[in-house]
Each structure stands twice: as C-alpha cells, then as structure tokens.
Amino acid sequence: MKALSYFITALFISIFTISCASDEPIGQWESMKWKYEGVSLLTKVKKVFTVPKEGGTYHFKCRNYNGFWLCSVEEKVNNTVNTYDWRNFDKTSPKSDQQNIYGGWTTANIKENVLTVTIVPNKTNTKRYATVEVTAGDIFDQFYFEQE
C-alpha cells in the first residue's frame, strides 16, 4: 500500500512539473509598437517630440496592445518637477484616473488603443519638458515632449 501511495504521489508530481513548463520566459513582453500620424515609431529609440510655443495635440495609436493605461505625467520647468498620476492628482483639476491624467499644462487621455497628449501654449520664456508613461502590465513605454 505504501508503494502504491509513493507511486501515485510521484505520478502527480511528474504531471504537475511537465504541465507547468513553458517556452516563454517570464516577464519578457513584446515592446509596445506605436503609430504616429501614419508613421511607425521605432521601439528602441527615445521618442522625443518638439512642441511649438503655441502648444499642440498628439495622437499615438498602439498597434499591438488594445488594453493599456497611463502611469504618470511628469512636467519639468527649470529645476521644478511635478508628477501627476491617477492616485495622486491636483485637487483643483478634474479627477484623474488610469485613462486620463490632468497635469498643470499637459493632459494625457487613452481611448481604446489611442493615446492623446495635449500640451497648452507656453506663455513663459522658459523651455519646459513633459514625460508621459504608459503601461500594459509588465511592459512600459514613455513619450518625451520639449516645448520652447
């Protein structure tokens, strides 16, 4: 009876070990692939966009992930950095969530698989920078904006 018990236990352990094997390495997700105004963006190159003083709106379509959300918007002017995310938002602005983040002068929204970033006109003579970070789980991507 003991021999049968050991045999059944060994059989279940073997089946469990074999069924849990996978060829896909853990945590290696495919990089997010983007399309901007009909042009595919390179995945390894830092995506930097120059924004005119008058501001602008930019639309990015994710080609390989339908469900992604915003992590944060970081705004930098001189040495001052303000970070906005869906958990920690400015109480005077509209409520942020995982699909909408409202910064001081940058707004990021996601609808379906399109990221829209709007940067308001710069009325100062100081160059300013914004970083928008998105995620689809274990994969992250960032967009960088420089405004005169």
C-alpha contacts under 8 A as a table, 3 or more apart, distances in Angstrom:
res1	aa1	res2	aa2	distance
1	M	4	L	5.17
1	M	5	S	6.28
2	K	5	S	5.01
2	K	6	Y	6.22
3	A	6	Y	5.16
3	A	7	F	6.11
4	L	7	F	4.99
4	L	8	I	6.16
5	S	8	I	5.26
5	S	9	T	6.18
6	Y	9	T	5.10
6	Y	10	A	6.03
7	F	10	A	5.14
7	F	11	L	6.05
8	I	11	L	4.97
8	I	12	F	6.23
9	T	12	F	5.24
9	T	13	I	6.22
10	A	13	I	5.13
10	A	14	S	6.09
11	L	14	S	5.15
11	L	15	I	6.19
12	F	15	I	5.11
12	F	16	F	6.00
13	I	16	F	5.06
13	I	17	T	6.06
14	S	17	T	5.15
14	S	18	I	6.19
15	I	18	I	5.27
15	I	19	S	6.04
16	F	19	S	5.26
16	F	20	C	6.21
17	T	20	C	5.44
17	T	21	A	6.71
18	I	21	A	5.58
22	S	25	P	7.50
24	E	28	Q	7.75
25	P	28	Q	5.92
27	G	138	D	6.57
29	W	138	D	6.90
29	W	139	I	6.14
30	E	139	I	7.56
31	S	43	T	6.73
31	S	139	I	6.74
31	S	140	F	7.99
32	M	43	T	7.02
32	M	62	C	6.77
32	M	63	R	7.57
32	M	64	N	6.43
32	M	65	Y	6.96
32	M	139	I	7.39
32	M	140	F	7.64
32	M	141	D	6.89
33	K	40	S	7.63
33	K	41	L	7.05
33	K	42	L	7.66
33	K	43	T	6.34
33	K	62	C	5.69
33	K	63	R	5.47
33	K	64	N	6.01
34	W	40	S	5.89
34	W	41	L	5.49
34	W	42	L	7.89
34	W	43	T	7.87
34	W	60	F	6.22
34	W	61	K	5.47
34	W	62	C	4.56
34	W	63	R	5.74
35	K	38	G	5.97
35	K	39	V	5.45
35	K	40	S	4.41
35	K	41	L	5.87
35	K	60	F	5.68
35	K	61	K	5.07
35	K	62	C	6.43
35	K	63	R	6.93
36	Y	39	V	5.20
36	Y	40	S	6.28
36	Y	41	L	6.84
36	Y	58	Y	7.97
36	Y	59	H	6.35
36	Y	60	F	4.91
36	Y	61	K	6.54
37	E	59	H	7.31
37	E	60	F	7.58
41	L	47	K	7.69
42	L	45	V	5.76
42	L	47	K	7.99
43	T	46	K	7.94
46	K	142	Q	7.96
46	K	143	F	7.57
46	K	144	Y	7.69
47	K	142	Q	7.31
47	K	143	F	5.36
47	K	144	Y	5.95
48	V	143	F	6.37
48	V	144	Y	4.59
48	V	145	F	5.63
48	V	146	E	7.33
49	F	143	F	7.85
49	F	144	Y	6.18
49	F	145	F	4.82
49	F	146	E	6.30
50	T	145	F	5.88
50	T	146	E	4.98
50	T	147	Q	6.01
51	V	54	E	7.91
51	V	55	G	5.99
51	V	56	G	6.53
51	V	119	I	7.85
51	V	145	F	6.52
51	V	146	E	5.81
51	V	147	Q	4.65
51	V	148	E	7.06
52	P	55	G	5.43
52	P	56	G	7.17
52	P	121	P	7.99
52	P	147	Q	5.92
52	P	148	E	6.24
53	K	121	P	5.63
53	K	122	N	5.21
53	K	123	K	7.66
53	K	147	Q	6.15
53	K	148	E	5.26
54	E	120	V	7.11
54	E	121	P	4.33
54	E	122	N	6.42
55	G	118	T	7.58
55	G	119	I	5.13
55	G	120	V	4.72
55	G	121	P	4.22
55	G	122	N	6.74
55	G	147	Q	7.65
56	G	118	T	5.79
56	G	119	I	5.43
56	G	120	V	6.66
56	G	121	P	7.67
57	T	116	T	6.93
57	T	117	V	5.64
57	T	118	T	4.27
57	T	119	I	6.40
58	Y	116	T	5.62
58	Y	117	V	5.18
58	Y	118	T	6.38
59	H	114	V	6.62
59	H	115	L	5.73
59	H	116	T	4.54
59	H	117	V	6.56
60	F	114	V	5.55
60	F	115	L	5.05
60	F	116	T	6.40
61	K	113	N	5.83
61	K	114	V	4.41
61	K	115	L	6.29
62	C	65	Y	6.02
62	C	66	N	7.15
62	C	113	N	5.50
62	C	114	V	6.28
62	C	115	L	7.77
63	R	66	N	7.70
63	R	113	N	7.70
65	Y	68	F	6.65
65	Y	113	N	7.06
65	Y	136	A	7.17
66	N	112	E	6.52
66	N	113	N	5.03
67	G	112	E	7.07
67	G	113	N	6.64
67	G	136	A	6.48
68	F	113	N	7.25
68	F	134	V	6.96
68	F	135	T	5.62
68	F	136	A	4.32
68	F	137	G	7.60
69	W	98	Q	5.48
69	W	99	Q	5.68
69	W	110	I	6.92
69	W	134	V	5.67
69	W	135	T	5.61
69	W	136	A	6.42
70	L	85	D	7.71
70	L	86	W	7.87
70	L	98	Q	5.27
70	L	99	Q	5.95
70	L	100	N	7.25
70	L	101	I	7.48
70	L	108	A	7.90
70	L	109	N	7.93
70	L	110	I	7.60
70	L	132	V	7.82
70	L	133	E	6.20
70	L	134	V	4.40
70	L	135	T	6.30
71	C	85	D	6.09
71	C	86	W	7.41
71	C	98	Q	7.18
71	C	132	V	7.79
71	C	133	E	5.36
71	C	134	V	5.16
71	C	135	T	6.47
72	S	83	T	6.82
72	S	84	Y	5.55
72	S	85	D	4.40
72	S	86	W	7.34
72	S	101	I	7.30
72	S	132	V	6.00
72	S	133	E	5.37
72	S	134	V	7.23
73	V	83	T	5.83
73	V	84	Y	5.16
73	V	85	D	6.37
73	V	101	I	6.99
73	V	103	G	6.77
73	V	106	T	7.59
73	V	108	A	7.52
73	V	130	A	6.94
73	V	131	T	5.67
73	V	132	V	4.62
73	V	133	E	6.46
74	E	81	V	6.85
74	E	82	N	5.72
74	E	83	T	4.34
74	E	84	Y	6.22
74	E	103	G	7.92
74	E	130	A	5.47
74	E	131	T	5.05
74	E	132	V	6.56
75	E	81	V	5.65
75	E	82	N	5.22
75	E	83	T	6.35
75	E	103	G	7.55
75	E	104	G	7.75
75	E	105	W	7.95
75	E	106	T	7.58
75	E	128	R	7.48
75	E	129	Y	5.80
75	E	130	A	4.47
75	E	131	T	6.62
76	K	79	N	6.86
76	K	80	T	5.63
76	K	81	V	4.42
76	K	82	N	6.46
76	K	128	R	5.80
76	K	129	Y	5.04
76	K	130	A	6.20
77	V	80	T	5.40
77	V	81	V	6.66
77	V	126	T	7.19
77	V	127	K	6.79
77	V	128	R	4.73
77	V	129	Y	6.52
78	N	126	T	7.45
78	N	127	K	7.63
78	N	128	R	7.21
83	T	103	G	7.87
84	Y	88	N	6.18
84	Y	89	F	5.67
84	Y	90	D	7.60
84	Y	101	I	6.92
84	Y	102	Y	7.30
84	Y	103	G	6.00
85	D	88	N	5.40
85	D	89	F	6.09
85	D	96	S	7.10
85	D	97	D	7.61
85	D	98	Q	7.96
85	D	101	I	6.25
86	W	89	F	6.25
86	W	95	K	7.98
86	W	96	S	4.88
86	W	97	D	4.32
86	W	98	Q	5.56
86	W	100	N	7.54
86	W	101	I	6.30
87	R	96	S	7.60
87	R	97	D	7.29
89	F	93	S	7.65
89	F	95	K	6.94
89	F	96	S	6.23
89	F	101	I	7.96
89	F	102	Y	7.66
90	D	93	S	5.57
90	D	95	K	8.00
90	D	103	G	7.67
91	K	94	P	7.63
91	K	95	K	7.57
93	S	102	Y	6.74
93	S	103	G	7.97
94	P	102	Y	6.82
95	K	101	I	7.87
95	K	102	Y	7.68
96	S	99	Q	7.73
96	S	100	N	5.30
96	S	101	I	4.71
96	S	102	Y	6.11
97	D	100	N	5.20
97	D	101	I	6.30
98	Q	101	I	7.34
99	Q	108	A	7.92
99	Q	109	N	5.52
99	Q	110	I	4.98
99	Q	111	K	7.28
100	N	107	T	7.46
100	N	108	A	5.71
100	N	109	N	4.42
100	N	110	I	6.52
101	I	107	T	5.81
101	I	108	A	5.26
101	I	109	N	6.53
102	Y	105	W	7.92
102	Y	106	T	6.42
102	Y	107	T	4.65
102	Y	108	A	6.62
103	G	106	T	4.92
103	G	107	T	5.74
105	W	119	I	5.91
105	W	120	V	5.55
106	T	117	V	7.12
106	T	118	T	5.74
106	T	119	I	4.66
106	T	120	V	6.62
106	T	130	A	7.36
107	T	117	V	5.71
107	T	118	T	5.15
107	T	119	I	6.58
108	A	115	L	7.06
108	A	116	T	5.68
108	A	117	V	4.50
108	A	118	T	6.47
108	A	132	V	7.44
109	N	115	L	5.80
109	N	116	T	5.20
109	N	117	V	6.57
110	I	113	N	6.88
110	I	114	V	5.63
110	I	115	L	4.60
110	I	116	T	6.28
111	K	114	V	5.46
111	K	115	L	6.77
122	N	125	N	7.75
122	N	147	Q	7.40
122	N	148	E	7.24
125	N	148	E	7.47
126	T	148	E	6.82
127	K	146	E	7.23
127	K	147	Q	5.69
127	K	148	E	4.64
128	R	146	E	5.99
128	R	147	Q	5.30
128	R	148	E	6.68
129	Y	144	Y	7.36
129	Y	145	F	5.59
129	Y	146	E	4.66
129	Y	147	Q	6.24
130	A	144	Y	5.88
130	A	145	F	5.05
130	A	146	E	6.65
131	T	142	Q	6.62
131	T	143	F	5.63
131	T	144	Y	4.62
131	T	145	F	6.31
132	V	142	Q	5.52
132	V	143	F	5.19
132	V	144	Y	6.62
133	E	140	F	7.03
133	E	141	D	5.73
133	E	142	Q	4.38
133	E	143	F	6.55
134	V	140	F	5.73
134	V	141	D	5.44
134	V	142	Q	6.37
135	T	138	D	7.11
135	T	139	I	5.62
135	T	140	F	4.35
135	T	141	D	6.39
136	A	139	I	5.56
136	A	140	F	6.67
137	G	140	F	7.58
